[in-house]
Every structure is written in C-alpha cells, then in structure tokens.
Amino acid sequence: MNALQMTFADGATITKRNILKIRRAPDLLGGVITLPIVFVLLFAYVFGSMIELPGMSYAEYLIPGVFVQSIVMGAQITGYTLTQDLQKGIFDRFRTLPMAPSAVLVGQTVGDIVMNVTSIVTMALMGLIVGWRIHTAPHEAVLGFLLLLLFAYAFSWVNATVALALRKPEVFNNIVTILSMPLVFLSNAYVDTTRLPEPLQTVAEWNPVSVVIQAARELFGNTSAAMPAPDAWPLQHAVPAALLWSLLLLAVFAPLAVRLYGRAVSR
Amino acid sequence: MPPAITAEGLVKRYGDVVALDGMDLSVPEGTVFGLLGPNGAGKTTTARILTTLLKPDAGRATVAGFDVVAEAPRLRAHIGACGQYAAVDDHLTGAENLEMVGRLYHLGTRSSRRRARELLERFDLTGAADRPVRGYSGGMRRRLDLAGALVADPPVLFLDEPTTGLDPRARASLWDVIAGLVAGGTTVLLTTQYLEEADRLADTIAVVDHGRVIALGTADELKDDLGGDRVEVAVTDAAGLEAVRRALAPLAAGEMRVDAAALRLTVPVGDGAASLTAALGRLAAEGVTVRDAGLRRPTLDEVFLTLTGHRSGELVTAEEEAR
C-alpha cells in the first residue's frame, strides 16, 4: 500500500469510528441541532422586529448570516472532540500503529461533515419557518449549500489546529470562543459593513465570514437592488472569493494541524 | 540471534527534569524483560521511546531490527503496545475497537473481523463483544487494551504497567493471560512497580532508578542479593521491641530494621520457614509477648533501600511532574 492509498484507507477507518461516536453520543449532535434553532429564533424575532431593510425582509438578509455563524461556532466540536481524545490513551494507540499520520485528523474532520450537514439542514428548515426563501435556480442553491459545507470543512481544520496547540478541553473552549466572536460579529452577518468606521470596515470586508455570507446571499438570491454589495473586491466577487478563502484555510491549516498532531501526542 | 530490543545510552529531559539518564537495555528474542521501578524512575519514558511515541534527546535504540527514530513507520508494523491508560474507545463496542485496530494494521476487513472475534474469545470478552466499552469494568478494559496490542500478532510486545490500578483479582487474571502469551514465544518488555509482577512474569528484571538501570538479573538473583526473606514481628509496647531485638539478633542475616512508631521489627533471615520457627522459639523462651509475627518476601521498597540507600516512596516523580 502506498502513502496515498494508506491516507485514504486509514482516513476512512477513522471516519467510520467518528461517525459511530456521533451516533452513540447524541449529546454532541443535540448541540449541533439546538444551536442553530436558538440562533435563528433569537435573531429573527429579536432583531427582525426592530430592523427594517430597503427592498427585502430582515429574515432574508439574516438567515445566510446565521448559517455561517452556526458553522463557525459549530466547528468547535471538531476541536473539542480532539482535545478530549488527547486526554485519553487512544491517540497513543494510534501513534504506535503503522497508519498514515494524517488519518486521525482526516477522519475527525470528514466525520464532522455529518454534523455540518445536520446543522445546515436544521437551519434551512428553521429559516423557511421564519420567512427565509430561496429565489434562485436549484443549481445555484445547491452550489450555495456546497459552498457552506466546504467552508465548514475548512473551518474544522482551523479548530483542529487551535485544539492541538492548546491541548486542554477547557482552555480550548475559552480561547476558541474569544477568537470566534470577533470573526462573526466583525462581519456583514447582522450589520451593514459600510457603516463601520475604518479600519474595522476593511477588516469586515475581507473577513472570510463576510465573504462566505455574501456568496450565500447571492447564491440563494437574498439580495436587494436597494442594498448593493460594498465596493470591496472580495464582496464584489463573493463566490470565487469564498472558494479561495476556503481553499486557503485548508492549504494553511491542514498541514499545520497534522504537524501539531505529531507533536501533541509525542510528549 | 540479534536481540529483539536494544537501547544504548537513552537520554530524555523534560526541562530541568532528567527522565532518562543513559538507559541501556538488551532483550533477547523470545524472552520477557521486566523494567521494575517506582513512579518517575523512567520506565514509561523508556517504553514510549521504544514504541516510537517519543524521540530520545540522545542515545539510540532498535526494536525488531529497526531504529526507533529513523525507521519508526516501518517499526510500527512489528510491535504491539498497551499503556497504563487503557487505549480503547469508549463509544465503540469491544468488537469495533479491535476491528478498527486490525484495519489500521492493514489486515483487511475480513481478517480484521475474524481476528477481533478470536481475541474477544481468548480474553473472555465474547459476552460483552457488542456492548460499548463505556460499560466495561476496569479489568475488562485492560483485557481489551491488551487484545488490541495483539491484533497483528506482533513479534515484540510492550506492556506498560499493565495491571496498575486493578484490584487483586483482576490483576491475577491478567497475569494468567500474559503468562499464556509469553509461552507462545513473543518478546515482551514489561514495566511494573510490583516486584511480585516482575517475579511472576519476567525472565530478566532490570531495576530502574533515576532514569538508569541499577541492577540486572533474574528474580532469584535479585532476591538473593537482598538476603532472602524477612521475619516481621509486631509487639504491644516499646519495651517489647527492645526485648525482641535482643532475642532475634543471632538470627539476623543482615541489618535489622526497627519501626518504633509502628512497634514493628524486621529481620532479614537466611532460610525462610525454618528461621520463622526458630524466631518464635526464641521469643517464647525469652517470654516476650508478641502481637503478630510472620515471614514475608522482600518488597520493592526493600530492593530500593538495599540498592540505592533510599526508599522508593521518597523518589521524585519526574514523569508525573513533566506531565
């Protein structure tokens, strides 16, 4: 078996393990479902009742933002599961086996796609209940969901990297929440970035979260001629920019996480 | 035949703490080698280096002919390891755990499944095979962990404190399992803090302290060095202690130890049961009142006291500190 075959075969074995774990520990999946429900209801009814947008309902504007916020917050599960496994002996066993060194992380992140699909489906259903609608052709909508899933996958690797650097579940939870908050709120998720002062405006316009939200809005047709996208390159070309951001995060954080994994377990 | 495991001058430091300070080992193929020592002596660090989990700061080591650093990926196909914290997945069943390990050794789906069932039966876990490990007892988890180390039928096996934390019954049953394995010709490196465990399972014992081997030999050789068995006598008051000391002085094969607080006296003796009979006779003749008297084997503490001049319980636990 060559190195590439081994990566796939071992990655598949660990993915199977992680999917079995998700099925047997429904508390994790419960969190993945309740978080988006709470976000959608809270933001749609609390903010939605106060904010008026020109040419569209606030729910339409809001739901793509909630999608991406839930993805960013939900990705913590990848990191949290890793830090918990680090506390136990199971990684020692893996490291003494003749398996691909990347397999544990590939298996973890691929397994978490199950979580992300569940979370996105829940949010879409909740969105439809509170008045969100898709106005584009089916293939564009499918592309929208796939883009969200790709960003979620890339973000799993970001969280895996932070988790392996911090190692302890409690520390990881604290730090990653502190990191995720500005990422979500310094974006176009809930506010119009053009009304932010500089340099916050530039940061918000290049923030991958803003870019993915803008791309989702375009692909689901949740835009209005009365509210044009801000005049910044990533938001003017949101779909390719979102794709680029996701691939860039993967290219940087996947190798970094694999390296940290090797070090984190050999102490 | 070349040795299955060799180590030359292994050094490992954690900051200022020296966990290994020139560890040398040579384990002939098909034998059981016991690393005996207290917490922090460097046993686990040695096992982790030999199983490729840690890189040494200096020195070199080979297992099954492969260098533990340069040839780590290839080496891993030839070893099985089980640590002091059972390396099993709580959410998977016993069978799923072993099948997963089989697939990661690249045995193929079918062979992995068959091997898992074989091992579950051998370790008396068939009844629990399809239950999640979360519900297993401590002894069952250790047996499953050990089964995991055997999935690929590796020629070299590492058992790091396999029975630490188990109750005496679970320990005895695990000893039977390990003894059975060893009869099959596998080379085993066993770390333990129990003299009795090393005695029961190991062909050769290396006593480890402060990250190096301080004594090497068979269990009998080590015990002979210690002067054999001990007669232990407990009395009711301090005056009795002095009377016992006078009465038993002629029997002592080494230095007597008096524990004034516990009103207890320990005498190293030459010939076991006969010495106990003689001791009781002398005490009766002197009319000394005794609360308790008995014969026992030397403890790990006494091995250490004899070899190093300090008791094992007072050692700095380098590995624990570093963790």
Boltz contact constraints between the chains, C-beta under 6 A:
constraints:
  - contact:
      token1: [A, 13]
      token2: [B, 103]
      max_distance: 6.0
  - contact:
      token1: [A, 13]
      token2: [B, 104]
      max_distance: 6.0
  - contact:
      token1: [A, 17]
      token2: [B, 100]
      max_distance: 6.0
  - contact:
      token1: [A, 20]
      token2: [B, 92]
      max_distance: 6.0
  - contact:
      token1: [A, 21]
      token2: [B, 91]
      max_distance: 6.0
  - contact:
      token1: [A, 24]
      token2: [B, 91]
      max_distance: 6.0
  - contact:
      token1: [A, 25]
      token2: [B, 91]
      max_distance: 6.0
  - contact:
      token1: [A, 89]
      token2: [B, 83]
      max_distance: 6.0
  - contact:
      token1: [A, 89]
      token2: [B, 85]
      max_distance: 6.0
  - contact:
      token1: [A, 89]
      token2: [B, 87]
      max_distance: 6.0
  - contact:
      token1: [A, 90]
      token2: [B, 87]
      max_distance: 6.0
  - contact:
      token1: [A, 90]
      token2: [B, 89]
      max_distance: 6.0
  - contact:
      token1: [A, 92]
      token2: [B, 83]
      max_distance: 6.0
  - contact:
      token1: [A, 92]
      token2: [B, 87]
      max_distance: 6.0
  - contact:
      token1: [A, 93]
      token2: [B, 87]
      max_distance: 6.0
  - contact:
      token1: [A, 95]
      token2: [B, 53]
      max_distance: 6.0
  - contact:
      token1: [A, 96]
      token2: [B, 51]
      max_distance: 6.0
  - contact:
      token1: [A, 96]
      token2: [B, 76]
      max_distance: 6.0
  - contact:
      token1: [A, 96]
      token2: [B, 81]
      max_distance: 6.0
  - contact:
      token1: [A, 97]
      token2: [B, 104]
      max_distance: 6.0
  - contact:
      token1: [A, 98]
      token2: [B, 76]
      max_distance: 6.0
  - contact:
      token1: [A, 98]
      token2: [B, 77]
      max_distance: 6.0
  - contact:
      token1: [A, 99]
      token2: [B, 104]
      max_distance: 6.0
  - contact:
      token1: [A, 266]
      token2: [B, 53]
      max_distance: 6.0
  - contact:
      token1: [A, 266]
      token2: [B, 54]
      max_distance: 6.0
